[in-house]
Amino acid sequence: MIKGRAQAHLTRTPGEEMISRQTKKSLKAGMVVSLNIPTDLSPAAVATISEMLRQLLADVFALYVKTKSFHWHMSGPHFRDHHLLLDEQAAALFAMTDPIAERARKIGGAALHSIGDISRHQRLLDNDEQSATTRSMLEELCADSRCLTKLMRAAHDVCDEFKDVATASLLEIWIDEAERRTWFLHETLHGWN
């Protein structure tokens, strides 16, 4: 289990690969988890990795929307700097969405279909607070960015188990980008007067 602002549960029984509870339910229910796209990944790998990618995609969309919302509601003496920082970070998050979804499709899995699908798969928490302070918004984004990094590291471990080097290499890039966003937010907060 990953702790932080989100919780992810991966389960494993003896002799079984690590898969999420949601994927297990899909497999038990007889749902189609592969689109018969040629890949050398096993059906279990496709099911597990594509489910992991759907969760990651939902988390990235959730963090994107939160970042844009905070960007729109930013105020204070450093408004311009914070406003531009969050706009840049939101753009970087949005840029991740298409490669994540397309990776799931390339291996024979499915991507997200709707806002409802995002809400069912997201692990990062929403924030509907009407009166958040600039500092609390930046602190929350910093914590969410750290949590997203942890979730991506866990996803990388799953890819390593199934020898999916392509998805793992994408995750390595996204982890580096998330660490950069966390660094910028942390330094912005550290210099707070």
BELDA-V538928 format. One record per backbone hydrogen bond with DSSP energy under -1.0 kcal/mol. NH is the residue of the N-H (numbers start at 1). CO is the residue of the C=O. If there is no record, write none. Layout:
BEGIN
NH,CO ; NH,CO
END
This chain:
BEGIN
11,19 ; 16,13 ; 19,11 ; 24,20 ; 25,21 ; 26,22 ; 27,23 ; 28,24 ; 29,25 ; 31,26 ; 35,108 ; 46,42 ; 47,43 ; 48,44 ; 49,45 ; 50,46 ; 51,47 ; 52,48 ; 53,49 ; 54,50 ; 55,51 ; 56,52 ; 57,53 ; 58,54 ; 59,55 ; 60,56 ; 61,57 ; 62,58 ; 63,59 ; 64,60 ; 65,61 ; 66,62 ; 67,63 ; 68,64 ; 69,65 ; 70,66 ; 71,67 ; 72,68 ; 73,69 ; 79,76 ; 82,78 ; 83,79 ; 84,80 ; 85,81 ; 86,82 ; 87,83 ; 88,84 ; 89,85 ; 90,86 ; 91,87 ; 92,88 ; 93,89 ; 94,90 ; 95,91 ; 96,93 ; 97,94 ; 100,96 ; 101,97 ; 102,98 ; 103,99 ; 104,100 ; 105,101 ; 106,102 ; 107,103 ; 108,105 ; 109,104 ; 118,114 ; 119,115 ; 120,116 ; 121,117 ; 122,118 ; 137,133 ; 138,134 ; 139,135 ; 140,136 ; 141,137 ; 142,138 ; 143,139 ; 144,140 ; 145,141 ; 146,142 ; 147,143 ; 148,144 ; 149,145 ; 150,146 ; 151,147 ; 152,148 ; 153,149 ; 154,150 ; 155,151 ; 156,152 ; 157,153 ; 158,154 ; 159,155 ; 160,156 ; 161,157 ; 162,158 ; 164,159 ; 165,163 ; 168,164 ; 169,165 ; 170,166 ; 171,167 ; 172,168 ; 173,169 ; 174,170 ; 175,171 ; 176,172 ; 177,173 ; 178,174 ; 179,175 ; 180,176 ; 181,177 ; 182,178 ; 183,179 ; 184,180 ; 185,181 ; 186,182 ; 187,183 ; 188,184 ; 189,185 ; 190,186 ; 191,187 ; 192,189
END
